[in-house]
Amino acid sequence: MTQLAPVVVLLDVDNTLLDNDRVVADLKRHLAQTFGAERQERYWTIFETLRTELGYADYLGALQRYRAENPRDPHFLQVSSYLLDYPFAGRLFPGSLDVIERARTWGPTVILSDGDVVFQPRKIERSGLYEAVEGHVLVYIHKERELDDVEKRYPARHYVLVDDKQRILTAAKKVWGARLTTVFARQGHYACDPKILATYPAADITIERIGDLLQYDLPTLLLSRQIGSHETTSETAGEEKS
């Protein structure tokens, strides 16, 4: 039987540890150069349709659908190679690996992501995140629906979840309640959308950059949840520890 840990830290990938917005911007430029502006726009239309159907981003799946519409286009090899060989390590946010190192002193630290079964694991591996967490990686279709499985694999008295999506943090809070400390990393386009920000309740802790988490120790994180400090920033963290 797996031993019950005092704390398990769960870390999202896209726009939490890794700047996925920059990855997408690079891909858009590459597609425009390879396919041309009109076909590049068609790819993204297919991509968004597929994301609505699946509930997650599937870059390679969208490419295959695009290929079905253009079976004689000779440029697919260039695009698929670009995706699989992309230098993801260069897109980690500053401090990401240091945060993982710090988190591992608190308890088992796990990458908790969602996405397809090829590109997302490839991204996690090539970015260096897989090695940083010693292979403790979970990739689901909808991770917020699989928290019971997370708990079976990594049982703990308390969880710390770091994510750039308030929707995910809110869903996890409904399941784990007081056993969860939510940390909102205000990075990426989802985290800066005022409509989204107004839709969901604030997290226990809000940080502007993932590297700001280095200013926290574990007691401060847990205290922030207990006192209901929903808008704790890096500056507030410094005050609490002083």
C-alpha positions in Angstrom: 0.0 0.0 0.0 1.3 3.5 -0.9 2.3 5.5 2.1 0.2 8.6 2.9 2.4 11.7 2.4 1.9 14.8 4.5 1.9 17.0 1.4 1.9 16.3 -2.4 2.6 19.2 -4.8 0.9 19.1 -8.2 2.2 21.4 -10.9 0.6 22.2 -14.2 2.7 22.6 -17.3 1.3 25.0 -20.0 1.6 28.6 -19.0 2.5 27.5 -15.5 6.0 26.0 -15.8 6.4 26.5 -19.5 5.5 29.5 -21.7 3.1 27.8 -24.0 1.9 31.1 -25.5 5.4 31.6 -27.0 5.3 28.0 -28.3 2.1 28.7 -30.1 3.4 32.0 -31.5 6.5 30.2 -32.9 4.3 27.5 -34.4 2.0 30.2 -36.1 5.1 31.8 -37.7 6.4 28.4 -38.9 3.0 27.4 -40.3 2.7 30.7 -42.1 6.2 30.3 -43.6 5.5 26.6 -44.6 1.9 26.6 -45.7 1.2 30.3 -46.3 -1.2 32.6 -44.4 -4.5 31.2 -45.7 -3.7 27.6 -45.0 -2.1 28.5 -41.6 -5.5 30.1 -40.7 -7.3 26.9 -41.8 -5.1 24.8 -39.6 -6.0 26.9 -36.5 -9.7 26.7 -37.4 -9.4 22.9 -37.4 -7.4 23.1 -34.2 -10.1 25.0 -32.3 -12.8 22.7 -33.6 -10.9 19.7 -32.4 -10.2 21.3 -29.1 -13.9 21.9 -28.6 -14.6 18.2 -29.4 -11.9 16.8 -27.2 -11.6 19.3 -24.5 -7.8 19.7 -24.9 -5.3 20.9 -27.4 -4.2 18.4 -30.0 -1.7 19.9 -32.3 -0.8 16.7 -34.1 -4.4 15.7 -34.4 -5.2 19.0 -36.1 -2.3 18.5 -38.5 -3.7 15.1 -39.4 -7.2 16.6 -40.1 -5.6 19.3 -42.1 -3.7 16.7 -44.1 -7.0 14.9 -44.9 -8.1 18.1 -46.6 -4.8 18.6 -48.4 -3.4 15.1 -49.0 -0.9 16.2 -51.6 0.8 19.0 -49.7 4.5 18.0 -49.3 5.1 20.2 -46.3 3.6 18.0 -43.5 6.9 16.4 -42.7 8.5 19.8 -41.9 5.6 20.8 -39.6 5.4 17.4 -37.8 9.2 17.5 -37.3 9.1 21.0 -36.1 6.5 20.1 -33.4 8.3 17.0 -32.2 11.7 18.5 -32.2 10.8 21.9 -30.8 13.3 23.1 -28.1 10.9 23.2 -25.2 13.6 23.6 -22.6 14.2 27.1 -23.9 10.5 28.0 -23.2 10.5 27.2 -19.4 9.6 30.2 -17.4 12.5 31.6 -15.3 12.7 29.7 -12.0 10.5 26.8 -13.0 13.2 24.1 -12.3 14.1 25.9 -9.1 10.5 25.8 -8.0 10.4 22.1 -8.6 13.5 21.6 -6.6 12.0 23.6 -3.7 8.7 21.8 -3.9 10.4 18.4 -3.7 11.7 19.4 -0.2 8.0 19.8 0.8 6.8 16.4 -0.5 6.3 14.3 -3.6 6.1 16.6 -6.6 4.0 15.6 -9.6 3.4 17.1 -13.0 -0.4 17.2 -13.5 -1.3 18.0 -17.0 -3.8 17.2 -19.7 -3.5 16.8 -23.5 -2.9 14.3 -26.2 -0.9 11.1 -25.8 2.1 12.1 -28.0 2.8 15.8 -28.1 2.1 16.6 -24.5 4.4 13.9 -23.1 7.0 14.9 -25.7 6.8 18.5 -24.5 7.2 17.4 -20.8 10.2 15.2 -21.6 12.0 17.6 -24.0 11.5 20.6 -21.6 13.4 18.7 -18.9 10.3 18.6 -16.6 10.1 14.8 -16.7 13.6 14.4 -15.4 13.1 17.2 -12.8 10.2 15.4 -11.2 11.9 12.0 -11.6 9.1 10.7 -13.9 6.2 11.6 -11.6 4.0 12.8 -14.5 0.3 12.4 -15.0 -1.4 13.4 -18.3 -5.1 13.1 -18.5 -7.8 14.1 -21.0 -9.5 16.2 -18.3 -7.3 16.3 -15.2 -10.0 17.9 -13.0 -12.2 14.8 -13.5 -9.4 12.4 -12.5 -8.6 13.6 -9.0 -9.7 10.4 -7.5 -7.0 8.6 -9.6 -4.4 11.3 -8.6 -5.3 10.6 -5.0 -4.9 6.8 -5.4 -1.5 7.2 -7.1 -0.2 9.9 -4.7 -2.2 9.7 -1.5 -1.7 12.7 0.9 -3.2 14.4 3.8 -2.9 17.7 1.9 -2.3 18.8 -1.7 -0.8 22.0 -3.2 -2.0 22.6 -6.8 -0.3 25.3 -8.9 -2.1 26.1 -12.2 -2.8 29.1 -14.5 -6.5 28.2 -14.9 -8.9 29.3 -12.1 -11.4 26.8 -13.6 -9.1 23.9 -12.7 -8.3 25.3 -9.3 -12.0 25.8 -8.5 -12.9 22.3 -9.6 -10.2 20.7 -7.5 -11.2 22.8 -4.5 -14.7 21.4 -4.8 -13.3 17.9 -4.5 -10.6 18.3 -1.9 -11.9 21.3 0.0 -9.7 22.2 3.0 -7.2 19.5 2.0 -6.1 21.6 -0.9 -4.1 24.8 -1.2 -4.6 26.4 -4.6 -1.9 28.6 -6.2 -2.9 30.7 -9.2 0.0 31.5 -11.5 -1.2 34.6 -13.3 0.7 33.8 -16.6 -0.6 33.3 -20.1 -3.7 34.4 -21.9 -6.2 32.5 -19.8 -4.9 33.9 -16.6 -5.1 37.5 -17.9 -8.6 37.3 -19.4 -10.9 39.6 -17.3 -14.0 37.6 -18.1 -12.4 34.4 -16.9 -11.0 36.1 -13.8 -14.5 37.4 -12.9 -16.1 34.0 -13.4 -14.3 31.9 -10.7 -13.4 32.6 -7.1 -9.9 33.7 -6.2 -7.3 31.0 -5.4 -5.8 30.7 -1.9 -2.6 32.3 -3.2 -2.0 34.3 -6.4 1.5 34.8 -7.9 2.5 36.9 -10.9 5.3 34.5 -12.0 6.1 30.9 -11.2 9.4 32.0 -9.8 7.6 34.0 -7.1 6.8 30.7 -5.5 10.4 30.5 -4.4 9.6 33.3 -1.8 7.3 30.9 0.0 8.0 28.1 2.5 5.5 25.3 3.1 4.2 26.7 6.4 3.4 30.0 4.7 1.5 28.2 1.9 -0.6 26.3 4.4 -1.2 29.3 6.6 -2.4 31.3 3.6 -5.1 28.7 3.1 -6.1 28.5 6.7 -6.5 32.3 7.2 -8.4 32.6 3.9 -5.8 34.9 2.3 -7.2 34.6 -1.2 -5.1 37.4 -2.8 -1.7 36.6 -1.3 1.0 37.9 -3.5 4.8 37.6 -3.4 5.0 40.9 -1.4 2.4 39.6 1.1 4.3 36.4 1.5 7.4 38.3 2.5 5.4 40.1 5.1 4.0 36.9 6.5 7.4 35.3 6.9 9.0 38.3 8.5 
